[in-house]
Structures are given as C-alpha cells and as structure tokens.
Amino acid sequence: MRGHMSCAMTFSSDDIKANREFFANRLRAEKQKTDVQHWVKGEPAGGDFVLLDVRPRDAFAKAHIKGALSAPLAELSDLMPQLPREKELVAYCWSAT
C-alpha cells in the first residue's frame, strides 16, 4: 500500500495515570441530573449541596428548580460571602449540557 502511513499512539504509564486522575477528579466535581433530582426530593442519594441558579433574576422568578437559590452570575462575586462555606456549591444556567 503505497502512500499509506500508519501511526500508532503510545502513552506512558504516567500519561495513563494522569488521564485517569483527571477524569476521576472531573467526575467528583460534576453533579449529574439524577443527583439534583434526588436532592430536590430530599433523598440522601442527592447529597448535601447548595444549588445556585446563576441565570438572571427575572428568569429565576419565572421558573427555577425547587430549593435553588438565585445567584445571578453578574452578582456572584458579591454574593459569595453570604453562601455557606461548609457545603458544596452547584450552579446551573440555561445550557442543557
């Protein structure tokens, strides 16, 4: 096969370890939709966190997840001192991803 070039990617054990750690940390840092659903229902599987709606206040007033606090992104730095430090903060906005 002339003109065909094959490249195999190789990773060191350090690369593989760093990759695993990166994704493990990312998974620990992210909440899944089911975590929030359990939290809204007050179920232990939901965990113990504060849910922040970072959309504008008018959007929060129209509709929001039950139990969420309004903390518009534009005001977040001013609101931070008022938020509990002993709990994980989980934010949501318009994006579905």
LINPE-V331390 format. One record per pair of residues at least 12 apart in sequence whose C-alpha atoms are under 8 Angstrom apart, sorted by sequence separation. I is the first residue (numbers start at 1). GAP is how many residues later the second one is. If there is no record, write none. Layout:
i=I gap=GAP
i=I gap=GAP
//
This chain:
i=34 gap=12
i=35 gap=12
i=53 gap=12
i=57 gap=13
i=57 gap=14
i=53 gap=15
i=55 gap=15
i=57 gap=15
i=51 gap=16
i=52 gap=16
i=53 gap=16
i=54 gap=16
i=55 gap=16
i=56 gap=16
i=51 gap=17
i=52 gap=17
i=53 gap=17
i=54 gap=17
i=55 gap=17
i=56 gap=17
i=50 gap=18
i=51 gap=18
i=52 gap=18
i=53 gap=18
i=54 gap=18
i=55 gap=18
i=50 gap=19
i=52 gap=19
i=53 gap=19
i=54 gap=19
i=54 gap=22
i=40 gap=25
i=40 gap=26
i=40 gap=27
i=50 gap=37
i=52 gap=37
i=54 gap=37
i=55 gap=37
i=49 gap=38
i=50 gap=38
i=51 gap=38
i=52 gap=38
i=53 gap=38
i=54 gap=38
i=55 gap=38
i=48 gap=39
i=49 gap=39
i=50 gap=39
i=51 gap=39
i=52 gap=39
i=53 gap=39
i=54 gap=39
i=55 gap=39
i=48 gap=40
i=49 gap=40
i=50 gap=40
i=51 gap=40
i=52 gap=40
i=53 gap=40
i=49 gap=41
i=51 gap=41
i=31 gap=59
//
